[in-house]
């Protein structure tokens, strides 16, 4: 074994020294998710405020995907998608009572089996061990955020996360590592540390607006001046995170390691565009259009304008290092990248939305009211369902085709508050056997006559329902945990 080449990086966290060794023969892989980052606040995507010099430099030496979309506007389902390559309606983790089912293939497990040492460093309850995200990682640090006494306070900031990540890498000389790093700073309440808290605007004040809920912001919108201040704070958090990522990248460079780096987001944030503030409530671009920047060995310098999804990330990273990974995603660097329907959904806060984007159009289907809207412009301000029924029908066909029919009713009849969707659209209830359909959302309660109450996550063997594909496990939140989540609008 060659002698260890010690390189020292002085970091800002308590003047600690972190020594990074050389890596392995194969490249390291780093997947970074910046929670709540919308694409149009990144310089490489056209933003005019100096929020992301580090990411802009990364984009300049790699691939930038201009039309990357998240499949859901909130944290839990999107990160499950990011690491499995499966859409939320496939993996079933669509609400806070569900977690990834044991045995579901993940990127970290695939890379671990192929020789990478795998580490996850995360900063939110909804990316924690509580929801199964530790599975497949050699090292996993969620800072105890899955504990009911420390939920979603934003206390673990990017500096600590990056330092923890560097310490993980430092323990593994001459070995390639896979690092999954989740950063929560850009999420509300947008309280960047000094001196970032005055970089773009005045410092936060006690009387500043506080997020209560999306419904509250619709009824009592804050002033334009106050929203501009909130946006400045959001941008200050982003600049802080960007500088911390500069620390991370510099450490790898100093050690002579050339990692493959993917930077993306789980979802965006509505900042007053439709009268509201927050996320998890609509499928519009401010909540679903996310950045995806990819650089490193094997990555061409290019701009990809073909729409891609965050379910493509795991497949693309695995392909770059020659590891087989079966998912619903596609290698987004493939020269013949097809134009595919991009499906999205949300069932948070009593919504039940399905969306599909294809060829510059987007269908928005509210399953609660069975209302269909067709948006014909990138900002989704022009609605044309009534005047373009043929396009609505075409996208509806594509949408139901994407859903497939994973549930088979073999006997009796079934009802549910969810939408039961067959090849021709919504099925009238009750549904009589035999039938095949999708249940949207997949965690909804089902009522079978005569078997009684059922859920897809806990179907009895030999019962009247069969499911093809994975189903989610279950998580129970205490009353105290729900109270804490309410403080940030995660439940209501």
C-alpha positions in Angstrom: 0.0 0.0 0.0 1.5 3.4 -0.9 2.2 5.8 2.0 -0.6 8.0 3.1 -0.3 11.5 1.8 -1.6 13.8 4.5 -3.2 17.1 3.4 -4.6 19.5 5.9 -7.6 21.7 5.5 -8.2 24.6 7.9 -11.9 24.9 8.4 -14.0 27.6 10.0 -15.6 25.3 12.5 -13.6 25.9 15.7 -10.3 26.1 13.7 -10.3 22.3 13.6 -8.0 20.5 11.2 -9.3 17.9 8.9 -6.9 15.7 7.0 -8.2 14.3 3.8 -6.3 11.3 2.4 -6.0 10.4 -1.3 -9.0 8.5 -2.7 -9.4 5.2 -4.5 -8.8 4.3 -8.2 -12.4 5.0 -8.9 -14.0 8.4 -8.5 -15.8 9.5 -5.4 -19.5 10.3 -5.9 -21.2 13.2 -4.1 -24.9 13.8 -4.2 -26.0 17.1 -2.7 -29.6 18.1 -2.1 -30.2 21.7 -1.1 -33.6 21.6 0.5 -36.2 24.1 -0.9 -34.0 25.5 -3.7 -35.8 26.7 -6.7 -33.8 26.7 -10.0 -34.4 30.4 -10.8 -32.4 31.6 -7.7 -29.2 30.0 -9.0 -26.8 32.2 -11.0 -26.2 29.5 -13.6 -30.0 29.5 -14.3 -30.1 33.3 -14.9 -30.5 34.8 -11.4 -29.0 38.3 -11.2 -28.1 38.2 -7.4 -24.7 36.7 -6.4 -26.2 33.7 -4.6 -24.2 30.8 -6.1 -20.7 31.5 -7.3 -19.6 28.0 -6.3 -22.4 26.3 -8.1 -22.0 28.5 -11.1 -18.4 27.5 -11.4 -19.4 23.8 -11.1 -22.0 24.2 -13.9 -19.3 25.9 -16.1 -17.2 22.7 -16.0 -20.0 20.2 -16.3 -23.6 19.6 -17.3 -26.5 21.8 -16.4 -30.0 20.5 -16.8 -32.2 23.5 -17.6 -35.6 21.6 -17.2 -35.1 19.4 -14.2 -38.3 18.6 -12.4 -39.1 17.2 -9.0 -42.0 14.7 -8.8 -43.5 16.2 -5.6 -43.3 19.6 -3.8 -42.1 18.3 -0.4 -39.2 16.7 1.2 -40.1 13.1 2.1 -41.3 11.6 -1.2 -38.7 13.6 -3.3 -35.7 12.3 -1.4 -37.1 8.8 -1.5 -37.3 9.2 -5.2 -33.8 10.7 -5.5 -32.2 7.7 -3.9 -34.4 5.0 -5.4 -35.0 6.3 -8.9 -38.7 5.5 -8.4 -41.5 8.0 -8.5 -43.6 8.6 -5.4 -46.6 6.7 -6.8 -44.3 3.7 -7.2 -42.5 3.7 -3.9 -45.6 4.8 -2.0 -43.9 7.2 0.4 -46.2 10.2 -0.1 -47.1 11.3 3.4 -45.5 11.5 6.9 -47.0 8.1 8.0 -45.0 6.2 5.4 -41.4 5.1 5.1 -39.4 3.3 2.5 -40.1 -0.4 2.5 -37.2 -2.7 3.6 -35.4 -4.2 0.7 -36.2 -1.5 -1.9 -33.1 -1.0 -4.1 -31.3 2.3 -3.4 -28.3 4.0 -5.0 -26.3 3.8 -1.8 -26.8 0.1 -1.5 -25.8 -0.4 -5.1 -22.6 1.6 -4.8 -21.8 0.0 -1.4 -22.1 -3.4 -3.0 -19.7 -2.3 -5.8 -17.0 -1.1 -3.4 -17.8 2.4 -2.4 -17.9 3.4 1.2 -21.2 5.1 1.7 -22.1 8.0 4.0 -25.2 10.0 4.5 -25.2 13.4 6.4 -28.7 14.9 6.6 -30.5 17.7 8.5 -34.2 17.1 8.5 -36.7 14.7 10.1 -38.0 13.7 6.7 -34.5 12.5 5.5 -33.7 10.8 8.8 -33.3 7.2 10.0 -36.9 7.5 11.3 -38.0 7.2 7.7 -35.5 4.6 6.7 -32.9 6.8 5.0 -30.1 5.1 6.9 -30.5 1.9 5.0 -27.6 1.0 2.8 -25.2 3.5 4.3 -22.0 2.5 6.0 -22.1 5.8 7.9 -25.2 7.8 8.6 -25.6 11.0 10.6 -29.0 12.7 11.1 -28.0 14.5 14.4 -30.9 12.9 16.3 -33.5 14.9 14.4 -35.7 11.8 14.3 -36.0 12.2 18.1 -39.3 13.8 19.2 -37.4 16.4 21.3 -35.4 17.8 18.3 -37.6 18.2 15.2 -37.0 20.6 12.3 -35.6 23.5 14.3 -33.0 24.3 11.7 -30.3 24.0 14.4 -27.9 21.9 12.3 -26.4 24.3 9.8 -24.4 23.7 6.7 -21.0 24.4 8.4 -21.5 21.5 10.7 -22.9 19.2 8.0 -19.9 19.9 5.7 -17.4 19.3 8.6 -19.1 16.0 9.5 -18.9 15.0 5.8 -15.2 15.8 5.6 -14.6 13.8 8.8 -16.4 10.9 7.2 -14.3 11.0 4.1 -11.1 11.5 6.1 -11.6 8.0 7.7 -11.4 6.2 4.4 -8.0 6.5 2.5 -7.5 4.9 -0.8 -11.1 4.1 -1.1 -13.9 5.7 -3.2 -16.7 7.2 -1.2 -20.3 8.0 -1.9 -21.5 11.0 0.1 -25.2 12.0 0.2 -25.4 15.4 1.8 -28.7 17.1 2.6 -28.7 20.8 3.6 -31.7 22.4 5.2 -30.6 26.0 5.5 -32.5 27.4 2.5 -35.8 26.1 4.0 -37.8 28.6 6.1 -37.2 30.4 8.5 -34.3 31.8 6.4 -32.0 32.8 9.2 -28.5 32.8 7.8 -25.6 33.2 10.3 -23.6 36.5 10.4 -22.3 38.1 8.2 -24.6 36.5 5.6 -27.7 37.8 7.3 -27.1 41.3 6.0 -25.5 40.4 2.6 -28.5 41.3 0.5 -30.8 43.2 2.9 -31.2 44.4 6.4 -30.9 41.9 9.3 -34.0 39.9 10.4 -36.1 41.8 12.9 -38.5 40.6 15.6 -41.5 42.0 13.8 -40.8 40.3 10.5 -43.4 38.1 8.9 -43.6 34.5 10.2 -44.8 31.6 8.2 -47.9 30.1 9.6 -49.4 28.0 6.8 -50.0 28.3 3.1 -53.7 28.8 3.6 -52.9 31.7 6.0 -50.7 33.4 3.5 -53.4 33.2 0.8 -55.9 34.9 3.1 -53.4 37.4 4.6 -50.7 38.0 2.1 -47.7 39.9 3.3 -46.7 43.2 1.6 -44.5 43.4 -1.4 -41.8 45.1 0.7 -41.9 42.3 3.3 -41.9 39.6 0.7 -38.8 41.2 -0.9 -37.1 41.0 2.5 -38.1 37.4 2.9 -36.6 36.7 -0.6 -33.4 38.4 0.4 -33.2 36.3 3.5 -33.8 33.2 1.4 -31.0 34.2 -0.9 -28.7 34.9 2.0 -29.1 31.4 3.2 -28.4 30.1 -0.3 -25.1 32.2 -0.5 -24.1 30.8 2.9 -24.7 27.2 1.7 -22.9 27.9 -1.5 -19.8 29.1 0.4 -19.9 26.0 2.6 -20.0 23.8 -0.6 -16.9 25.7 -1.7 -15.2 24.4 1.5 -16.3 20.9 0.6 -15.1 21.0 -3.0 -11.8 22.6 -2.1 -11.0 19.9 0.4 -11.5 17.2 -2.3 -9.4 19.2 -4.7 -6.6 19.7 -2.2 -6.4 16.0 -1.7 -6.2 15.3 -5.4 -9.6 13.7 -5.5 -11.8 14.4 -8.5 -15.3 13.4 -7.5 -18.4 13.2 -9.6 -20.7 15.9 -8.0 -24.4 16.2 -8.5 -26.2 19.2 -6.9 -30.0 19.4 -6.9 -33.0 20.2 -4.7 -35.9 18.2 -3.5 -38.4 21.0 -4.4 -38.7 24.8 -4.6 -40.6 27.4 -2.8 -43.5 29.6 -3.8 -42.6 33.2 -2.9 -45.8 35.1 -3.6 -46.2 34.2 -7.3 -49.8 32.9 -6.7 -50.5 34.8 -3.6 -49.0 32.2 -1.3 -45.8 31.3 0.5 -44.3 27.9 1.1 -44.4 24.5 -0.6 -46.2 21.2 -0.8 -49.5 22.7 -2.0 -49.3 23.0 -5.8 -47.4 21.5 -8.8 -46.5 24.8 -10.4 -42.9 25.5 -11.5 -41.8 27.6 -8.5 -42.3 24.4 -6.5 -41.2 21.7 -8.9 -38.5 23.3 -11.2 -35.2 22.5 -9.5 -31.6 22.9 -10.4 -29.5 19.9 -11.4 -25.8 20.5 -11.9 -23.5 17.5 -12.6 -19.7 17.7 -13.0 -16.7 15.4 -12.7 -15.0 12.5 -14.5 -17.0 11.4 -17.5 -19.3 14.4 -17.5 -19.3 16.5 -20.6 -19.4 20.3 -20.5 -23.0 20.7 -21.8 -26.4 22.2 -21.3 -29.2 19.7 -21.5 -32.5 21.3 -22.4 -34.5 18.1 -22.7 -36.7 17.7 -19.6 -35.4 15.4 -16.9 -36.6 14.4 -13.5 -34.9 13.9 -10.1 -35.8 10.2 -10.5 -33.0 10.1 -13.2 -30.3 11.2 -10.8 -29.5 7.7 -9.3 -29.5 6.0 -12.7 -27.2 8.7 -14.1 -24.7 8.6 -11.3 -24.6 4.8 -11.3 -24.0 4.8 -15.1 -21.1 7.2 -14.8 -19.3 4.8 -12.5 -20.3 1.6 -14.3 -22.6 0.2 -11.6 -25.9 -1.4 -12.6 -28.9 0.1 -11.0 -32.5 -0.7 -12.0 -35.0 2.1 -11.6 -37.7 4.0 -13.4 -35.1 6.7 -14.3 -33.0 7.2 -17.3 -29.3 8.1 -17.8 -29.8 11.8 -18.4 -26.4 12.1 -20.2 -27.5 9.6 -22.9 -27.0 11.1 -26.4 -30.5 10.0 -27.5 -32.3 11.2 -24.3 -36.0 10.8 -25.1 -38.8 13.3 -24.5 -40.7 11.7 -21.7 -43.9 12.5 -19.8 -42.9 14.0 -16.4 -45.4 13.0 -13.8 -45.8 14.7 -10.4 -48.2 14.4 -7.5 -49.0 15.8 -4.0 -51.4 14.6 -1.4 -50.3 16.9 1.4 -52.7 19.1 3.4 -55.9 17.5 2.1 -54.9 17.9 -1.5 -54.9 15.2 -4.1 -53.1 16.5 -7.2 -51.7 14.8 -10.3 -49.7 16.6 -12.9 -48.0 15.7 -16.2 -45.6 17.8 -18.3 -45.0 16.9 -21.9 -43.9 18.9 -24.9 -44.2 22.3 -23.4 -47.7 21.6 -22.0 -48.7 20.7 -18.5 -51.8 19.0 -17.3 -52.9 19.6 -13.7 -55.6 17.2 -12.4 -57.3 18.0 -9.1 -58.6 14.5 -8.2 -60.7 15.9 -5.3 -62.9 18.0 -7.6 -62.0 16.1 -10.9 -60.9 19.4 -12.3 -58.4 19.4 -15.2 -56.3 22.5 -16.1 -54.0 22.8 -19.1 -51.1 25.2 -18.9 -49.5 26.2 -22.2 -46.7 28.5 -21.0 -43.5 27.9 -19.0 -44.7 30.1 -16.1 -48.1 28.4 -16.0 -50.1 31.5 -16.2 -52.1 30.7 -19.3 -54.8 28.1 -18.7 -56.4 26.6 -21.9 -58.2 23.4 -21.0 -61.6 24.6 -22.4 -60.2 25.7 -25.7 -57.8 22.7 -26.2 -59.8 19.6 -25.3 -57.7 17.4 -27.7 -54.5 18.3 -25.8 -56.2 17.6 -22.5 -57.3 14.1 -23.8 -53.9 13.4 -25.1 -52.1 14.3 -21.9 -54.8 12.4 -19.8 -54.0 9.3 -21.9 -50.3 9.7 -21.2 -50.9 10.3 -17.5 -53.1 7.2 -17.0 -50.6 5.2 -19.0 -47.8 6.3 -16.7 -49.7 5.3 -13.6 -50.2 1.7 -14.9 -52.5 -0.5 -12.9 -50.6 -1.8 -9.9 -53.6 -2.9 -7.8 -55.7 -5.9 -8.7 -59.1 -6.5 -7.1 -59.8 -10.2 -7.3 -63.1 -10.4 -5.4 -65.8 -8.3 -3.8 -65.9 -4.5 -4.2 -63.9 -1.6 -3.1 -64.4 2.0 -2.0 -61.9 4.7 -0.9 -61.6 8.4 -0.3 -58.7 8.2 -2.8 -59.1 8.3 -6.6 -59.1 4.9 -8.2 -57.7 5.3 -11.7 -57.9 2.9 -14.6 -56.8 3.1 -18.1 -59.7 5.4 -19.1 -59.4 7.7 -16.1 -61.2 7.8 -12.7 -63.4 4.7 -11.9 -66.8 5.2 -10.4 -67.0 3.8 -6.9 -67.6 1.2 -5.6 -65.3 -0.7 -7.9 -66.5 -4.3 -8.6 -64.1 -7.2 -9.1 -62.4 -8.1 -11.3 -60.6 -4.8 -11.9 -57.1 -3.3 -12.1 -56.3 0.3 -11.1 -54.0 2.7 -9.4 -54.8 4.2 -6.0 -53.9 7.9 -5.7 -52.6 8.6 -3.1 -51.3 5.1 -2.4 -51.5 5.5 1.4 -55.2 6.2 1.5 -57.5 3.9 3.5 -59.5 1.4 1.5 -62.8 -0.2 2.3 -63.4 -3.7 1.0 -66.8 -5.4 1.1 -66.7 -7.8 2.9 -63.1 -7.8 4.2 -63.3 -4.4 5.9 -60.6 -1.7 6.2 -57.4 -2.3 4.3 -54.2 -0.4 3.3 -51.8 -1.2 0.5 -48.9 -1.1 2.9 -50.4 -4.0 5.0 -52.4 -6.3 2.7 -53.1 -9.8 4.0 -51.7 -12.8 2.1 -54.2 -14.3 -0.1 -56.6 -11.5 0.4 -58.9 -9.8 -2.2 -56.2 -7.2 -3.3 -52.8 -7.8 -4.9 -50.2 -5.2 -5.6 -47.4 -5.3 -8.2 -44.3 -3.4 -7.1 -43.1 -2.1 -3.7 -45.3 -0.7 -1.0 -44.3 1.7 1.7 -43.7 0.8 5.4 -45.4 2.8 8.1 -44.3 5.4 10.6 -46.3 6.7 13.6 -45.9 10.3 14.8 -46.7 11.2 18.4 -48.9 14.1 19.3 -45.8 16.1 20.4 -44.1 15.5 17.1 -47.2 16.7 15.2 -47.3 19.8 17.3 -43.7 20.5 16.4 -44.3 19.9 12.7 -47.2 22.3 12.7 -44.9 25.1 13.7 -43.3 24.9 10.3 -46.4 24.1 8.3 -45.6 20.5 7.7 -48.9 19.2 9.1 -52.1 21.0 9.9 
